[in-house]
């Protein structure tokens, strides 16, 4: 194959990975520990940056307590829009962004177990690198991720190339050899 075809193939693979990551983060459900920014165009008194507390409820001006854990940023935008439209504002322009994702955790056969800041595009291998790398006894095939899926904790058998999401708990098992 010539160089142009290889370049095209690599571009397609990279684009697919970016789209996949973007789609998973657009459907990302907010959780405790995330820092969110709510902006209302032209209304600085209604704009807010806050860390989502463990209970998952934030207090928002005029609307009071709003449950944010388990919903997407788009869902939160829609809820605030509905609450402010009419009584407070004619046609509010709301934006909700995740300023900082909650950390992920890694334990087992890595050199420095613990919690680390999430970065989009993070794979298990990259997460292990942040944790000081794999130990000599680490298995690259016996990896589990504990992930919150629709409010339920699920245990997933993973590969070292799998994508890590905010709040994931990665366990690297020992190898027998």
C-alpha positions, 0 to 999 in steps of 0.5 A: 500500500502506498503512504496516502492510503496508510495516512487515510486509514490512520486518519479514519481510525483516529477519527473513530476513536475521537467520535467514540470518546466524544459520544461517551462523554456527551452521554456522561452522567454527572456524579459526586465530585464533578465540578460543573459550571452553569451559565445563564447568558446575561444573568451573572447572578444565575451563573454558578460553578460548584462541586457536586456533593455526595448527596447529589443535590445542588441549591440553585437560585430561584429553583432551590434544590436540584438533583444532578447525580445520574443525569447528563449536562443536557438534562440539567440544562433542560431542567433549569430552562424549564424552571426559569422560563416564564416566571423568571426569564422569557427565553433563558439561554442555559449552558452546563459544562463539566469543568472537572470530572471526578477522579478515577481510582486504580489499585492492585499491581501498579506502583502508586495506587490511588485516585487520579484526575480524569483526563478525556481519552484515558486508557487503562495503560495510560491510567497505569502510567499515571500510577507509576506504571505496572509492577513486575507481577502485573497481568496485562490481561486480568484487569477489572473495572468497577463502573457505575452504570445507570446507578448500579455498580458493574464489574467489567473485564477489561483490556489494557487499551479500554477507555477509562471513565470518571469514577471508575475503579480499575484493579490490575490483578497479579500474573501467575508467570 
